[in-house]
Amino acid sequence: MITKTLKSVAFLGIFLFMVSCGESTDTVESGTYQGTIEEVEASKDEIYVKTDDNKTLELYFKETTELTRNGSTVDFSELKEGQKVEVEVEKVGKRLDPISVKIME
């Protein structure tokens, strides 16, 4: 009985830890996707994009990531929650590297 209780408590603890560790993200194939910025974490140069097909992409900007609006390069600080974007990503293992991000609005 005690063993069953301990297993249940351990499972519940692991489950709650996984749920509370942040947003669930998806891995997609390399390509171009359109969506909306759900979150901007400026301190990490990171954004979360909800694609038009309801997938959440976690993108850490690299020095080589191109960020543009109307064809002109812009600073990371231009990114805001709710903006429509088009992202080109490269899948590297389970990670998505953003090649380019275009602000569509």
N, C-alpha and C positions, 0 to 999 in steps of 0.2 A: 504494500500500500504506500509506504513512504517513497519507494523507488518510483512508483507511478506519479506521485505528486511532484517529486523533484524533476522528473522528465517533463511534466506539464509546465511547471514553472520555468524551466530552462527554455523550452520551446516558445513560450509566451514572451520571455525576455528577448530572445533572438528575433522574434517576429516584430516586436515593438521597436527594437534597435534598427532593424532594416527599414521600417516604415518612417521612423523619425530622422533618418540620415539624409534626408533631402529628397529632391525631386527624382522621380523615375525617368530615366532617359532611354532613348532608342539608338541603335546602331543601324545605319542604312548603308547601301552600296555607294561607292564613289559616284558623284554626279551633281546635278544642279537641282535645287529645291526652292520653292517659294513658301513663305509663311510669315508669322507675326512674332516679334520679339516679346517673350513673356517675362524675361528678367535680364537685367544688366548688372554684372558684378565688376565694376570698374577696377577695384583693387587687384583683381585676378586677370584682367583683360579677357573676361569670359562673358558669353551670352547664352541664353537658352532660347531656342526658336521652336515654336509649334508650327509644324508644316501643315500645308493644306490638306494632307491626308492623315492628320491627327497624330503625328509622331513628334516627340520632343527631342531636339538635338542639342547636345551640350558642346559648345564650341569655344575652345581656348585659342585666342588669337596668337599668332606667331609673328615674328618680325617681318616675315614675307607675305603675310595676309594683306591683300588689297582691300581697302574700304573706300567705297565711292558713293557719291550722290550726283545725279545728273552728269555723269562722266568725269567728275572732278574728285580727286583724292580728298578725303575729309578725316578728321581726328576721331579717335574712339569715343570721345566725349559727346559726339553727335548722336550716338545711339541711345534710343529711349524705348521704354516699354510701350507696346502697342503699335510700333512702326512695322510696316510691311517691308520685308526684305527678300532678296534672292541670294541664296548662298550656294557656292560651289565648294564641295568638300571632297577630300580624299580619305578613304577608309584605310587606316593603318592598324591592323589587328582589330581591336575593339574600340579604338579611338578614331575620332573624326577630326581631321586637320582642315580648317577653313582655308581655302586657296583665295577666295574672294567673297566679299559681302557687298551687295549693292542695296542702298537704301532706296526704296521704290517711291516714297512720298516726298 
